[in-house]
Structure formats: C-alpha cells, structure tokens
Amino acid sequence: PAVDVTETNEQVTLVLNLPGLTRDQVAIDFDAARNHLNVGYAGSSDASAKNDNEEVDDIEEDGKPSERAISTDNKDNAVESKTSWTRLYRERPDYTGFSRSFAFQDPMDVEKASASMVYGVLTLTIPKLVGKKPARITIC
C-alpha cells in the first residue's frame, strides 16, 4: 500500500492508505531493540464480504461504464438518449496480505505513540526519545 513518511525533530508520522480494511485487521508491531516498526495484514478468504453492498455509479449490463448517446437532428440541436442501466455493487480490494517495515535511526518513544484509522487511512505518530542518544563504546 501507498505510504507517506514525514519526520521532524520531535516525531515521525506515517500515513498508509489501506482502503477497505478496518483497524481490527491491521497489526502494528514495534521492536524496540532494533528500533524497527512493522505494519501488516494477514489477509483472509472472506475479506471481501464486509463491504459488498456499497453502491457505485450506473453500469451497463456488459460491465462497461455507461455512456449517453448524443445525436443531432437537422437543426443541430443535441438530443440525448439513455442506454439501459444496471446497478453494480462494489467489493473492496481483495488483499492477500501485506507487510511494510520501517527502520528508524533515532530512538523512538513507542510508549507515547498514537495510531488512528479513518476511512481506510492509517496514521501513526511516533515521538522521538528526547535526550537519549545511542550508547557509544570507546576503543581502548
């Protein structure tokens, strides 16, 4: 899935587009030892059953988008005639699963992280640990 990552001095924000998925279907894991984030979805065979009744614009019976036929008479007046219409119900994308991983250079404060999902857009905000630098080992 598409993802936008923005970073400031204080935090990292990730925005993932996950149309058709709910927050219960998405797993977010953070490995503090590796400073590594993983966002994933395992997928399921009945994943497309939840949004089967979402209405879509009118479609012709052959499955192609409908068009209005326009003809002109002798006086160049446009006359509009409609083709036959059928209503189609859309299923959400059939995800078989995905996993996106992100590694951070700065230590992250995962205890203060927040996540929200609105209309299939997952937003993760992870603050950086202030004042905590990686340990440095001097060579003797």
C-alpha positions in Angstrom: 0.0 0.0 0.0 1.0 3.6 -0.5 2.7 5.3 2.4 3.8 8.8 3.3 6.5 9.3 5.9 7.3 12.7 7.4 9.9 13.3 10.1 10.6 16.3 12.3 13.0 16.8 15.2 10.3 15.6 17.6 8.5 12.8 15.8 7.9 10.5 12.8 4.5 10.3 11.2 3.4 7.5 8.8 0.2 7.7 6.7 -0.8 4.4 5.0 -3.6 4.1 2.5 -5.5 0.9 3.4 -8.9 1.1 1.6 -11.4 -1.4 2.7 -9.5 -2.6 5.9 -10.6 -2.0 9.4 -8.4 -1.2 12.4 -9.0 -4.7 13.7 -7.5 -6.2 10.6 -4.2 -4.3 10.8 -1.3 -5.3 13.0 1.3 -2.8 14.2 4.4 -4.1 15.9 7.5 -2.2 17.2 10.7 -3.9 18.0 12.5 -1.5 20.5 15.7 -3.5 20.4 16.1 -3.0 16.6 14.2 0.4 16.5 12.0 -1.2 13.9 8.3 -0.8 13.0 6.2 -3.4 11.1 2.7 -2.7 9.8 0.9 -5.7 8.3 -2.3 -7.5 7.4 -2.5 -11.3 7.1 -5.5 -11.4 4.7 -8.4 -13.9 4.7 -10.6 -15.7 2.3 -13.7 -13.9 3.4 -12.1 -10.4 3.5 -14.2 -9.0 0.7 -17.6 -9.9 2.3 -17.8 -6.8 4.6 -18.5 -4.1 2.0 -20.4 -5.9 -0.7 -23.3 -3.5 -0.6 -21.5 -0.3 -1.4 -23.3 1.4 -4.4 -21.4 2.5 -7.4 -22.4 4.7 -10.4 -24.7 3.1 -13.0 -23.0 0.4 -15.2 -24.2 -1.2 -18.4 -25.2 -4.8 -18.4 -21.9 -5.8 -20.2 -20.0 -4.4 -17.2 -18.6 -1.4 -19.0 -19.2 2.2 -17.8 -22.4 3.5 -19.3 -22.3 6.4 -21.8 -25.1 8.6 -23.0 -25.6 8.5 -26.8 -25.8 12.0 -28.2 -27.1 12.6 -31.7 -28.1 15.8 -33.5 -31.1 16.5 -35.7 -31.0 18.7 -38.8 -31.2 21.9 -36.8 -28.0 20.9 -34.8 -30.0 20.6 -31.6 -28.5 17.9 -29.3 -30.8 15.1 -28.5 -29.8 12.9 -25.6 -30.9 9.2 -25.4 -30.1 6.9 -22.4 -28.8 3.4 -22.8 -30.1 0.6 -20.5 -28.8 0.9 -16.9 -27.8 -1.7 -14.3 -26.7 -1.1 -10.7 -23.4 -2.6 -9.7 -22.3 -3.2 -6.1 -18.6 -2.9 -5.4 -16.4 -5.2 -3.4 -13.4 -3.8 -1.6 -10.0 -4.8 -2.9 -9.1 -8.5 -2.1 -5.9 -8.1 -0.1 -4.0 -11.4 0.2 -1.9 -9.7 2.9 1.0 -7.3 3.1 3.8 -6.2 5.4 5.6 -2.9 5.5 8.7 -2.4 7.6 10.3 0.8 8.7 13.7 1.2 10.5 14.5 4.4 12.4 17.9 6.0 13.1 16.8 7.9 16.2 15.5 6.1 19.3 11.7 6.2 19.3 9.3 6.6 22.3 6.8 3.8 21.4 5.0 4.2 24.8 3.8 7.6 23.6 3.0 6.5 20.0 -0.5 7.0 18.7 -2.5 5.4 15.8 -5.8 6.2 14.2 -7.7 4.9 11.2 -10.3 6.9 9.4 -11.9 5.9 6.1 -9.1 3.4 5.3 -6.2 5.8 6.1 -4.0 4.7 8.9 -2.0 7.5 10.6 0.8 6.6 13.0 2.7 9.2 15.1 5.7 8.1 17.0 7.6 10.6 19.1 11.4 10.5 19.3 13.1 10.0 22.6 14.4 13.3 23.7 17.9 13.5 25.2 18.5 9.8 24.8 21.3 9.0 22.4 22.6 5.6 21.3 25.4 4.3 23.6 28.9 4.8 22.3 31.7 2.4 23.1 35.2 3.8 23.1 38.1 1.6 21.9 40.8 1.1 24.4 
